[in-house]
Amino acid sequence: PMAPHITEELWHITGHTGSIHTTSWPIYDEEMTQDETFTLVIQVNGKVRERIEVPATISENEARSVALDNPKVASFVGDNTIQKIIYIPGRLVNIVVRNS
């Protein structure tokens, strides 16, 4: 079997000392699995109009502001009346408009 030998070589190439077989297993850290950002999908009347990278800690009001301040989205909204803004945390903002 080559795997144990290759892993030992890779262990030393990456700067570790000693044998990989004598080291302890890593400890799980919940914080390391959390993303710092996500892609917020912005829809107008259910059609995707923009995708923006935003912090994972963004609030609903901040997400709405980001969506409405985006020039590309603003061009689709135009002078139409906004009926409703639907926010799904960590996923999307859907702006429902009625034609004027």
C-alpha angles and dihedrals in degrees: 000000000000100000098081092048095046093048091051091052093047090049091057094041090056090057103260122138127219126022123316088222093065097048122099124249116265118261117243113247117193092202092060090061095054118098117228094209139020137191111262111208114212118203132185112204090345096307119115109245103163144005119209131183108233136170115275089234094061115137126224093254092049091049091051091049093049090050096047094043093053109108094215092052092043089057090058093045093045114153093335121124115256107228099179142350115214117200123192108188114243093005124053154340117222117195112201112202135182118217113249 
